[in-house]
Structure formats: C-alpha cells, structure tokens
Amino acid sequence: MAAGEDGLTSADPDPDIRREAVERVKDHIDLAAGLDSAVTIGSLSGNLGSDSPERGTRRAVALACLEEVCKVVRASGITILLEPLNRYECDYINTVEDGLGVIDEVDAPNLKLLADTFHMNIEEVNIAASLRRAGPRIGHIHLVGTNRQAPEHGHMDLRGVLRELWRMEYTGYLSFEVLPLPNPRQAMEDGICTIKSILSEL
C-alpha cells in the first residue's frame, strides 16, 4: 500500500521518495519485530520504465534500498521477503529467476523469496520447477487461484504446487492473498478446506 496509495517505491528517480520508501519499510520492521513476523517487499520494488535510458541506474538504486533494509534487520533475525510480481505490475522482478538474481546480488542472509502462485501462473513456464529451483530460499507462499480468488476457484494445479513443496520439505507459511469473493468468510473457508484436503492426500 505504500506504493499503491502513497507512491513510494525504491526505484523512483527522486531520491527523497526512495528515502521515504526505505523509512516506511523501517516502520514495518519495527512492527514485525513485535509480532515475530517478516516484512514483504512487493510493489515497493517499483518500476524502472521500459523505455527509460536510466533503467540500469534505477535498478541499482532500488537494490541499494533493498540492501539497506536488509542490513537494518540483520541483527534482529527478521526476514525480508522479496515478491516477484507479474509483468503488468512490475517491469523487472517478474519471475522466480529474477528474484533469485536480486537475492544473489544483494547477498543478505535474511533476504528470501515470497512465491505467489497468481503471479507465477502468468510468468513461470513450470510453477513446480520454479519452486524447486528456489528451494530453501523460499520464505513464504501465497496460494491464490488463477483469477485472484481462493485457490480452488480457477485452474491452478494446486496439487502439483503442494506436492512440490512437500517434496522440498518446505516448512514456512502457506497463506491466502485473495479477493474476498463471494464474501470474506466463504473465501477463507473455501481456501482452507481445499488446502487441507490436498495436504491430507499427500
């Protein structure tokens, strides 16, 4: 929401906006410390501009902002979760491979990947293979249907996704980031029932 509502991103050409974006994340870090939670960087990554001659420079400053917040939380043990977004929402961190590349560049032990199946459905050739490639560098999972509704509403191969996570011995959270349709309670119940059923089969 810092990006969507307040226009704060780490790739903004204005250094004051980048600084404000970093400070906003630091506020989130303070909250996360009290909740024993992680902090997600998704839309806050911003866009570089598809035709901008400054793409390289803007990417460098965006990664510098990410590195800064990783340093802030390093001593606390809090994890920063980098979420690749689909091409319609971000123009440089779209795939698991893109995210892993950023993680390698920043080289912070507390920086992990947030894998969101909605975005992966758009960008990945093979979701299970991409999860396998990321392996232990995945820190969180968003289970979402292909239409951004609860996981069983759509054509997502949830069994394949969960089977791969099972094989990987993934022990992090599985969460829903879905539209509240047909209503919030039903979306929650549909998602939980579906996932529990598949996990019981596994």
Secondary structure, 3 states (H helix, E strand, C coil): CCCCCCCCCCCCCCHHHHHHHHHHHHHHHHHHHHHCCCEEECHHHCCCCCCCCCHHHHHHHHHHHHHHHHHHHHCCCCCEEECCCCCCCCCCCCCHHHHHHHHHHHCCCCEEEEEEHHHHHHHCCCHHHHHHHHHHHEEEEECCCCCCCCCCCCCCCHHHHHHHHHHCCCCCEEECCCCCCCCHHHHHHHHHHHHHHHHHHC
